[in-house]
Amino acid sequence: MNEIDILRKLAAAARPDAPPDVDVAGRVLRTVRGPAPAPQTDRALWVLAAVSSVAAAVVAAVAAQSYLAWQDPLQALFGPAGMVMR
């Protein structure tokens, strides 16, 4: 007998054997999901963002008033006189 015949007999003997059942779904899903994220408790960051938003709103309001006054600079001079002339 040569080596090929021996391998064919071994292959024929191993064919009826079913492969073992292996369940890897749980391990794969755990790997895909990764570790659970840590809860974010950045309260100081939220407070800083709120204070910054309020400050930006105040600056925007002051800038809008300054821009409106800048559009007509003579109104500051003649505005009060206009009320008297009516």
PLY file of the C-alpha trace (Angstrom):
ply
format ascii 1.0
element vertex 86
property float x
property float y
property float z
element edge 85
property int vertex1
property int vertex2
end_header
0.00 0.00 0.00
1.21 3.38 -0.81
0.64 6.57 1.17
-2.23 7.82 -0.98
-4.26 4.66 -0.38
-3.69 5.00 3.36
-4.85 8.63 3.29
-7.94 7.68 1.26
-8.89 4.97 3.77
-8.43 7.38 6.65
-10.54 10.01 4.87
-13.29 7.46 4.17
-13.27 6.39 7.81
-13.48 10.00 9.03
-16.33 11.09 6.70
-19.23 9.77 8.78
-17.96 11.65 11.84
-19.86 14.87 12.38
-17.90 17.95 13.26
-18.19 19.04 16.88
-20.76 21.72 17.72
-19.01 24.92 18.63
-20.99 27.98 19.72
-18.93 31.15 19.49
-21.79 33.63 19.08
-21.64 34.92 22.65
-17.91 35.48 22.59
-18.07 37.19 19.19
-20.89 39.51 20.27
-19.00 40.48 23.43
-15.96 41.28 21.33
-17.96 43.31 18.83
-19.81 45.28 21.49
-16.64 46.03 23.38
-16.50 47.08 27.00
-19.41 48.99 28.45
-18.75 52.74 28.36
-18.24 54.45 31.67
-21.07 56.80 32.66
-20.26 60.41 31.87
-20.61 62.70 34.86
-19.07 65.93 33.62
-21.32 68.22 35.59
-18.63 70.90 35.77
-18.41 70.92 31.97
-22.19 71.40 31.68
-22.13 74.27 34.20
-19.27 75.94 32.33
-21.16 75.56 29.04
-24.30 77.12 30.55
-22.38 80.08 32.01
-20.59 80.60 28.69
-23.91 80.56 26.81
-25.39 83.19 29.12
-22.30 85.38 28.76
-22.44 85.02 24.97
-26.11 86.04 24.95
-25.33 89.17 27.00
-22.46 90.12 24.70
-24.66 89.56 21.63
-27.39 91.81 23.06
-24.91 94.60 23.86
-23.31 94.25 20.43
-26.69 94.46 18.70
-27.56 97.67 20.55
-24.14 99.16 19.77
-24.50 98.23 16.10
-27.91 99.89 15.86
-26.54 103.07 17.46
-23.52 103.00 15.15
-25.73 102.94 12.05
-27.05 106.42 12.79
-24.49 108.37 14.85
-26.33 111.68 14.53
-29.38 110.27 16.23
-27.55 110.56 19.55
-27.21 114.30 18.92
-30.59 115.10 17.45
-32.72 112.37 19.00
-33.65 114.33 22.13
-34.17 117.50 20.07
-36.66 115.66 17.88
-38.92 115.09 20.85
-38.83 118.81 21.65
-39.59 119.88 18.08
-42.77 117.85 17.84
0 1
1 2
2 3
3 4
4 5
5 6
6 7
7 8
8 9
9 10
10 11
11 12
12 13
13 14
14 15
15 16
16 17
17 18
18 19
19 20
20 21
21 22
22 23
23 24
24 25
25 26
26 27
27 28
28 29
29 30
30 31
31 32
32 33
33 34
34 35
35 36
36 37
37 38
38 39
39 40
40 41
41 42
42 43
43 44
44 45
45 46
46 47
47 48
48 49
49 50
50 51
51 52
52 53
53 54
54 55
55 56
56 57
57 58
58 59
59 60
60 61
61 62
62 63
63 64
64 65
65 66
66 67
67 68
68 69
69 70
70 71
71 72
72 73
73 74
74 75
75 76
76 77
77 78
78 79
79 80
80 81
81 82
82 83
83 84
84 85
